[in-house]
Amino acid sequence: MDQSGRGGVLPLRPLTVGEILDAALALLRTRARLLLGVGLLLAAAEQALLYPVRTWARIEPEYLPRTGRLAEWWALVGLGLGTEAAAIAVLGGFAAA
C-alpha cells in the first residue's frame, strides 16, 4: 500500500524481478477465474481460426514450411502472431480493470 492509502499501485520506477512476480501473483489471486476463463476462450478461438489456415498451408504435423509453400507458411506465422498479440491485449484489458 502506498502513502495515500490506495493499494495495488505500482511505483513509477523500474521494478525488480521479485516485485514483478509479487504483482503478478497478487493479480492472479484477485482475478484468476476471469483471466483463466477468458484466456481459455481466446486460445480456443485462436486455434479454431488457425486450423483451416494450417490445413491450407499444408504444414501439419511438422510446422515447417514445405518447398514451394513459403508464402502460405509466412501467412500462417503472421496470422498466428497477430492473434497472439490480440489475445494479450484483451487479457491486459481484463487485468487492468
TIRO-2110 file (N, C-alpha, C; in Angstrom, 1 decimal):
// TIRO-2110
0.9, -1.2, 0.0, N, 1, A
0.0, 0.0, 0.0, CA, 1, A
0.9, 1.2, 0.0, C, 1, A
0.5, 2.2, -0.8, N, 2, A
1.4, 3.4, -0.9, CA, 2, A
0.9, 4.4, 0.2, C, 2, A
1.5, 5.6, 0.3, N, 3, A
1.3, 6.5, 1.4, CA, 3, A
-0.1, 7.1, 1.3, C, 3, A
-0.8, 7.1, 0.2, N, 4, A
-2.1, 7.7, 0.1, CA, 4, A
-3.2, 6.8, 0.5, C, 4, A
-2.8, 5.5, 0.8, N, 5, A
-3.8, 4.5, 1.3, CA, 5, A
-4.4, 3.7, 0.2, C, 5, A
-4.0, 3.9, -1.0, N, 6, A
-4.5, 3.1, -2.2, CA, 6, A
-3.6, 1.9, -2.3, C, 6, A
-4.2, 0.7, -2.4, N, 7, A
-3.5, -0.5, -2.6, CA, 7, A
-3.4, -0.8, -4.1, C, 7, A
-2.4, -1.6, -4.5, N, 8, A
-2.3, -2.0, -5.8, CA, 8, A
-1.7, -1.0, -6.8, C, 8, A
-1.1, 0.0, -6.3, N, 9, A
-0.4, 1.0, -7.2, CA, 9, A
1.0, 0.6, -7.4, C, 9, A
1.5, 0.5, -8.6, N, 10, A
2.9, 0.2, -8.9, CA, 10, A
3.7, 1.5, -8.9, C, 10, A
4.9, 1.5, -8.4, N, 11, A
5.8, 2.7, -8.4, CA, 11, A
6.2, 3.0, -9.8, C, 11, A
6.5, 4.3, -10.0, N, 12, A
7.0, 4.8, -11.3, CA, 12, A
8.5, 4.7, -11.4, C, 12, A
9.0, 3.5, -11.2, N, 13, A
10.5, 3.2, -11.3, CA, 13, A
10.6, 1.8, -11.8, C, 13, A
11.8, 1.5, -12.3, N, 14, A
12.0, 0.1, -12.8, CA, 14, A
11.8, -0.9, -11.6, C, 14, A
11.0, -1.9, -11.8, N, 15, A
10.8, -2.9, -10.7, CA, 15, A
11.8, -4.0, -10.8, C, 15, A
12.0, -4.6, -9.7, N, 16, A
12.9, -5.8, -9.6, CA, 16, A
12.1, -7.0, -10.0, C, 16, A
12.8, -8.1, -10.3, N, 17, A
12.1, -9.3, -10.8, CA, 17, A
11.1, -9.8, -9.6, C, 17, A
11.6, -9.7, -8.4, N, 18, A
10.7, -10.1, -7.3, CA, 18, A
9.5, -9.3, -7.2, C, 18, A
9.6, -8.0, -7.4, N, 19, A
8.4, -7.1, -7.4, CA, 19, A
7.4, -7.4, -8.5, C, 19, A
8.0, -7.7, -9.7, N, 20, A
7.1, -8.1, -10.8, CA, 20, A
6.4, -9.4, -10.5, C, 20, A
7.1, -10.4, -10.0, N, 21, A
6.4, -11.6, -9.6, CA, 21, A
5.4, -11.5, -8.5, C, 21, A
5.7, -10.6, -7.6, N, 22, A
4.7, -10.3, -6.5, CA, 22, A
3.4, -9.7, -7.1, C, 22, A
3.6, -8.7, -8.0, N, 23, A
2.5, -8.1, -8.6, CA, 23, A
1.7, -9.1, -9.4, C, 23, A
2.4, -9.9, -10.2, N, 24, A
1.7, -10.9, -11.0, CA, 24, A
0.9, -11.9, -10.1, C, 24, A
1.4, -12.3, -9.0, N, 25, A
0.7, -13.2, -8.1, CA, 25, A
-0.5, -12.6, -7.4, C, 25, A
-0.3, -11.3, -7.1, N, 26, A
-1.4, -10.6, -6.5, CA, 26, A
-2.5, -10.4, -7.5, C, 26, A
-2.2, -10.1, -8.8, N, 27, A
-3.2, -10.0, -9.8, CA, 27, A
-3.9, -11.4, -10.0, C, 27, A
-3.1, -12.5, -10.0, N, 28, A
-3.7, -13.8, -10.2, CA, 28, A
-4.6, -14.2, -9.1, C, 28, A
-4.2, -13.8, -7.9, N, 29, A
-5.1, -14.1, -6.7, CA, 29, A
-6.4, -13.4, -6.8, C, 29, A
-6.4, -12.2, -7.3, N, 30, A
-7.7, -11.5, -7.3, CA, 30, A
-8.6, -11.7, -8.5, C, 30, A
-7.9, -12.1, -9.7, N, 31, A
-8.7, -12.3, -10.9, CA, 31, A
-8.4, -13.6, -11.6, C, 31, A
-8.1, -14.6, -10.9, N, 32, A
-7.7, -15.9, -11.5, CA, 32, A
-8.8, -16.5, -12.4, C, 32, A
-10.0, -16.6, -11.9, N, 33, A
-11.1, -17.2, -12.7, CA, 33, A
-11.3, -16.4, -14.0, C, 33, A
-11.4, -15.1, -13.9, N, 34, A
-11.7, -14.3, -15.0, CA, 34, A
-10.6, -14.4, -16.1, C, 34, A
-9.3, -14.3, -15.6, N, 35, A
-8.2, -14.3, -16.6, CA, 35, A
-8.0, -15.7, -17.2, C, 35, A
-8.2, -16.7, -16.4, N, 36, A
-8.0, -18.1, -16.9, CA, 36, A
-9.2, -18.4, -17.9, C, 36, A
-10.4, -18.1, -17.5, N, 37, A
-11.5, -18.3, -18.4, CA, 37, A
-11.5, -17.6, -19.7, C, 37, A
-11.1, -16.3, -19.7, N, 38, A
-11.0, -15.6, -20.9, CA, 38, A
-9.8, -16.1, -21.7, C, 38, A
-8.7, -16.4, -21.0, N, 39, A
-7.6, -17.0, -21.7, CA, 39, A
-7.9, -18.3, -22.4, C, 39, A
-8.7, -19.2, -21.8, N, 40, A
-9.1, -20.4, -22.4, CA, 40, A
-10.0, -20.2, -23.6, C, 40, A
-10.9, -19.3, -23.5, N, 41, A
-11.8, -18.9, -24.6, CA, 41, A
-11.0, -18.3, -25.8, C, 41, A
-10.1, -17.5, -25.5, N, 42, A
-9.3, -16.9, -26.6, CA, 42, A
-8.4, -17.9, -27.2, C, 42, A
-7.8, -18.8, -26.5, N, 43, A
-6.9, -19.8, -27.0, CA, 43, A
-7.7, -20.8, -27.9, C, 43, A
-8.9, -21.1, -27.5, N, 44, A
-9.8, -22.0, -28.3, CA, 44, A
-10.2, -21.3, -29.6, C, 44, A
-10.5, -20.0, -29.5, N, 45, A
-10.9, -19.2, -30.7, CA, 45, A
-9.7, -19.1, -31.7, C, 45, A
-8.6, -18.9, -31.1, N, 46, A
-7.4, -18.8, -32.0, CA, 46, A
-7.1, -20.1, -32.7, C, 46, A
-7.2, -21.2, -32.0, N, 47, A
-6.9, -22.5, -32.7, CA, 47, A
-8.0, -22.8, -33.7, C, 47, A
-9.2, -22.4, -33.5, N, 48, A
-10.3, -22.6, -34.4, CA, 48, A
-10.1, -21.7, -35.7, C, 48, A
-9.5, -20.6, -35.5, N, 49, A
-9.2, -19.7, -36.6, CA, 49, A
-8.0, -20.2, -37.4, C, 49, A
-7.0, -20.7, -36.7, N, 50, A
-5.7, -21.1, -37.4, CA, 50, A
-5.8, -22.5, -38.0, C, 50, A
-6.7, -23.3, -37.6, N, 51, A
-6.8, -24.7, -38.1, CA, 51, A
-7.0, -24.7, -39.6, C, 51, A
-8.0, -24.0, -40.2, N, 52, A
-8.1, -24.0, -41.6, CA, 52, A
-6.9, -23.4, -42.4, C, 52, A
-6.3, -22.4, -41.7, N, 53, A
-5.1, -21.8, -42.4, CA, 53, A
-3.9, -22.8, -42.4, C, 53, A
-3.8, -23.6, -41.3, N, 54, A
-2.8, -24.7, -41.3, CA, 54, A
-3.0, -25.7, -42.3, C, 54, A
-4.3, -26.1, -42.5, N, 55, A
-4.7, -27.1, -43.5, CA, 55, A
-4.4, -26.5, -44.9, C, 55, A
-4.7, -25.2, -45.1, N, 56, A
-4.5, -24.6, -46.4, CA, 56, A
-3.0, -24.5, -46.7, C, 56, A
-2.2, -24.2, -45.7, N, 57, A
-0.7, -24.1, -45.9, CA, 57, A
0.0, -25.4, -46.0, C, 57, A
-0.7, -26.5, -45.6, N, 58, A
-0.2, -27.9, -45.6, CA, 58, A
1.1, -28.0, -44.8, C, 58, A
1.1, -27.6, -43.6, N, 59, A
2.3, -27.7, -42.8, CA, 59, A
2.2, -28.7, -41.7, C, 59, A
1.1, -29.3, -41.5, N, 60, A
0.9, -30.4, -40.5, CA, 60, A
1.8, -31.5, -40.8, C, 60, A
2.4, -32.3, -39.9, N, 61, A
2.4, -32.1, -38.5, CA, 61, A
3.7, -31.4, -38.0, C, 61, A
4.7, -31.1, -38.9, N, 62, A
6.0, -30.6, -38.5, CA, 62, A
6.1, -29.1, -38.3, C, 62, A
5.1, -28.3, -38.8, N, 63, A
5.1, -26.9, -38.6, CA, 63, A
6.3, -26.2, -39.3, C, 63, A
6.8, -26.8, -40.3, N, 64, A
7.9, -26.2, -41.0, CA, 64, A
7.4, -26.0, -42.5, C, 64, A
7.9, -24.9, -43.1, N, 65, A
7.5, -24.6, -44.5, CA, 65, A
8.0, -25.7, -45.5, C, 65, A
7.1, -26.1, -46.4, N, 66, A
7.5, -27.1, -47.4, CA, 66, A
8.0, -26.3, -48.6, C, 66, A
8.7, -27.0, -49.5, N, 67, A
9.2, -26.4, -50.7, CA, 67, A
8.0, -25.9, -51.5, C, 67, A
8.1, -24.6, -51.9, N, 68, A
7.0, -24.0, -52.7, CA, 68, A
5.9, -23.5, -51.9, C, 68, A
5.9, -23.6, -50.6, N, 69, A
4.7, -23.2, -49.7, CA, 69, A
5.2, -22.1, -48.7, C, 69, A
6.3, -21.4, -49.0, N, 70, A
6.8, -20.5, -48.1, CA, 70, A
5.9, -19.3, -47.8, C, 70, A
5.2, -18.8, -48.9, N, 71, A
4.3, -17.7, -48.7, CA, 71, A
3.1, -18.1, -47.8, C, 71, A
2.6, -19.3, -48.0, N, 72, A
1.5, -19.7, -47.1, CA, 72, A
2.0, -19.9, -45.6, C, 72, A
3.2, -20.4, -45.5, N, 73, A
3.7, -20.5, -44.1, CA, 73, A
3.9, -19.2, -43.4, C, 73, A
4.4, -18.2, -44.2, N, 74, A
4.5, -16.8, -43.6, CA, 74, A
3.2, -16.2, -43.3, C, 74, A
2.2, -16.5, -44.1, N, 75, A
0.8, -16.0, -43.8, CA, 75, A
0.3, -16.6, -42.5, C, 75, A
0.6, -17.9, -42.3, N, 76, A
0.2, -18.5, -41.1, CA, 76, A
0.9, -18.0, -39.9, C, 76, A
2.2, -17.8, -40.0, N, 77, A
3.0, -17.2, -38.9, CA, 77, A
2.5, -15.8, -38.6, C, 77, A
2.3, -15.0, -39.6, N, 78, A
1.8, -13.6, -39.4, CA, 78, A
0.4, -13.6, -38.7, C, 78, A
-0.5, -14.4, -39.2, N, 79, A
-1.8, -14.5, -38.5, CA, 79, A
-1.7, -15.0, -37.1, C, 79, A
-0.9, -16.0, -36.9, N, 80, A
-0.7, -16.5, -35.5, CA, 80, A
-0.1, -15.5, -34.6, C, 80, A
0.9, -14.7, -35.0, N, 81, A
1.4, -13.7, -34.2, CA, 81, A
0.4, -12.6, -33.9, C, 81, A
-0.4, -12.3, -34.9, N, 82, A
-1.4, -11.2, -34.8, CA, 82, A
-2.5, -11.7, -33.8, C, 82, A
-2.9, -12.9, -33.8, N, 83, A
-3.9, -13.4, -32.9, CA, 83, A
-3.4, -13.5, -31.5, C, 83, A
-2.1, -13.8, -31.4, N, 84, A
-1.5, -13.8, -30.0, CA, 84, A
-1.4, -12.4, -29.4, C, 84, A
-1.0, -11.4, -30.3, N, 85, A
-1.0, -10.0, -29.8, CA, 85, A
-2.4, -9.5, -29.4, C, 85, A
-3.4, -9.9, -30.2, N, 86, A
-4.8, -9.5, -29.8, CA, 86, A
-5.2, -10.2, -28.5, C, 86, A
-4.9, -11.4, -28.3, N, 87, A
-5.2, -12.1, -27.1, CA, 87, A
-4.5, -11.5, -25.9, C, 87, A
-3.3, -11.1, -26.0, N, 88, A
-2.5, -10.5, -24.9, CA, 88, A
-3.2, -9.1, -24.6, C, 88, A
-3.6, -8.4, -25.7, N, 89, A
-4.2, -7.1, -25.4, CA, 89, A
-5.5, -7.2, -24.7, C, 89, A
-6.3, -8.2, -25.1, N, 90, A
-7.6, -8.4, -24.4, CA, 90, A
-7.4, -8.8, -22.9, C, 90, A
-6.5, -9.7, -22.7, N, 91, A
-6.2, -10.1, -21.3, CA, 91, A
-5.6, -9.0, -20.5, C, 91, A
-4.8, -8.2, -21.2, N, 92, A
-4.3, -7.0, -20.5, CA, 92, A
-5.4, -6.0, -20.1, C, 92, A
-6.4, -5.9, -20.9, N, 93, A
-7.5, -5.1, -20.5, CA, 93, A
-8.3, -5.6, -19.3, C, 93, A
-8.5, -6.9, -19.3, N, 94, A
-9.1, -7.5, -18.1, CA, 94, A
-8.3, -7.4, -16.9, C, 94, A
-6.9, -7.5, -17.1, N, 95, A
-6.0, -7.4, -15.9, CA, 95, A
-6.0, -6.0, -15.4, C, 95, A
-6.1, -5.0, -16.2, N, 96, A
-6.0, -3.6, -15.8, CA, 96, A
-7.3, -3.1, -15.2, C, 96, A
-8.4, -3.8, -15.4, N, 97, A
-9.7, -3.3, -15.0, CA, 97, A
-9.8, -3.2, -13.5, C, 97, A
END
